Amino acid sequence: MSIDVGALVEELKQTGEDDRITGGNQTYYEPTDRLLAPPSQVQPDLFDNEQTAGGEATTQDERETTQADEQSSKLEEETQKLEEETQKPKDATQKLDALVSGGPLPDALRQMILEVRGQRTSRERLEDVIHALCAWRALSSSEVAALLDKNPSHISSSYLAPMTKDGRLERTRPDAPRSPNQTYRTASDK
C-alpha cells in the first residue's frame, strides 16, 4: 500500500490542520510556561536528578557545588606544592652551593657557571669555566658535570680527558685514572 503524500497534504490544508506539517526532519514544539519562565522560578525536573552511590538523588546545584569543592581542593593542593617549592633553595646560587661540599662558590666563579649552566656554549668558554673550577679546588667529573648541568660521561670524555692530556689539568690520583674517587685540579696546583 502506498500513500500519496501530496494528497495527504492537500487534505490537511483543506481541513485547516496544515500547521502541523513541519517539513523535513524538523521538530516543532510549543513553548510552555516552564520554557518561558526565568531560571530562578523553574522547579527542578525529575530528570535533572542523578542517583549517587548512597542512593540519594543529587540535583544540578548539588553537582555544581561538588565540582566547586573539587576545584577548591585542587587549588589548595597546588598552593601547598608552591609553598613547598619556595621552602627549597630560592635561587640558582643556593642550588650551586648545595652541589659542592667545599663551601660556597666564589662570586666570580658562580657568575661564570651561571652563564654556561645548561646552555649550549663554545668549547673554549666551557674549558675556561672548567679550568677555573679546578683552580678553585679539585673536583670529580660528576661534580663538574652537576655544576655545569651537563652529562658526566660527556664532560669526562670530551673535556676533562683532553684537558688532562694537554697538561691544563691533572688527576689527583695519577696512578688510578679510573678511580671513582678521581678528582681534577689545575696543573699549576702541585
Order of alpha helices (4+ residues) and beta strands (2+ residues): alpha-alpha-beta-beta-alpha-alpha-alpha-alpha-alpha-alpha-alpha-beta-beta
